[in-house]
Amino acid sequence: MLRECIEKCPDEHWDSLIARYTFWQVAYHTLCMVDCRLDLSDDAWQPHPVFHPAGRADLEDEYPSRRFTKAELLAYFGFCLEKLNATIPSETAAALSAPAAGFPFSRAELHIQGIRHTQHHTGQLSASLRRVGVDTRWVKCGP
């Protein structure tokens, strides 16, 4: 659903505000958190030079160091999806039940918090698109 929001965002809506951040900034922030939370800790996270030209500052500062295009955020989405597909299957029961480095809960809970965070911002992006007449679909799991 996040990818669909990025794909369907009209060019003229890319810089529209969602609260005090632009559409693309909300999408970028969401992807940054997916990227970072898939590592074992914040310290283990290494900024990708294409997606984080200012290094850790792109994650830690309120605003990214530069504007990102739709194509760049779709590429970042692909990067995060590959990282997720490599990380989740490699998790063990012991690792998932262990405390998440830098957080007051387990690694399993960190993944759940990451899902919630992604859902929250995807909902913001989707609502923003619906307000300008762009439909997005909601994907449900199960029968």
Sequence and secondary structure as in RCSB ss.txt:
>XXXX:A:sequence
MLRECIEKCPDEHWDSLIARYTFWQVAYHTLCMVDCRLDLSDDAWQPHPVFHPAGRADLEDEYPSRRFTKAELLA
YFGFCLEKLNATIPSETAAALSAPAAGFPFSRAELHIQGIRHTQHHTGQLSASLRRVGVDTRWVKCGP
>XXXX:A:secstr
 HHHHHHH  GGGTT EETTEEHHHHHHHHHHHHHHHTSSSTTT    TTT TTTTHHHHSSS SS   HHHHHH
HHHHHHHHHHHHGGG  HHHHHSB TTSSSBHHHHHHHHHHHHHHHHHHHHHHHHHTT          
